[in-house]
Amino acid sequence: MNSMAERAPGEGQGWATNTARPAATAASTASPAPAKPAKPVVAKVARSFRKRAFDIVMSLGAILFFLPLLISVALLVRSETPGPALFKQRRTGLNGRIFTVYKFRTMTVTEDGAVVRQATREDARVTAWGGMLRKYSIDELPQLFNVLKGDMSLIGPRPHAVAHDEAWGESVPGYNDRFRAKPGLTGYAAISGFRGEVRDHQAIVDRVASDNEYIDTWSFGLDIKIVLKTIPLVFADERAY
């Protein structure tokens, strides 16, 4: 009896070992579970509550402050040439989302198709008053409404026409990484000398590198620095035309 009792545990262990082997074999032959897709990494600049609060307060305050100027310029544009006061064009925003940007119309054309020609120095399409509006960046003021809506930020990579995004996205390294942040009314590239007409390939490469540097190193203090450096450029920037 004692010998049988002593063998029982061994017999039980042997049974458990023998029945566990098929389960292990079945598990080894089963196809692996599909990997879960990784969540997209959201850049710090795109998820900052303080940045968004700053955008709302400052854009709303600027709209109220500049309201008489906005109305006067709208009437001026309408009286100079036939057409609407505002120029609307599709641009690419955060995470590649398309939105409509607002500007005062400064040209005799309103291009927004597969081909969009950049403004050049002494461009014949620019109206007389349009040249002045562009020189002092007054034509950009309606974008304050884009900032208030949340399509743009006060500071970020400047948005390009969708046609340009498609062309440069295929030829410029890291171009689409710019869409990790909301486009801005001004930006790090603008104060670094990369604003305005893109005359050669290196110009857009440098601008994109500057945009991505801003996104990768963003801080609220950097935004304040960019705002302060933008103010003198409004009155003296040879690239504004």
PyMOL commands that set and color helices and strands:
alter all, ss='L'
color gray80, all
select helices_A, chain A and resi 2-29+44-46+49-80+94-96+128-135+138-140+143-149+162-171+175-180+188-191+201-216+220-235
alter helices_A, ss='H'
color red, helices_A
select strands_A, chain A and resi 86-92+98-104+153-155+184-186
alter strands_A, ss='S'
color yellow, strands_A
deselect
rebuild
show_as cartoon
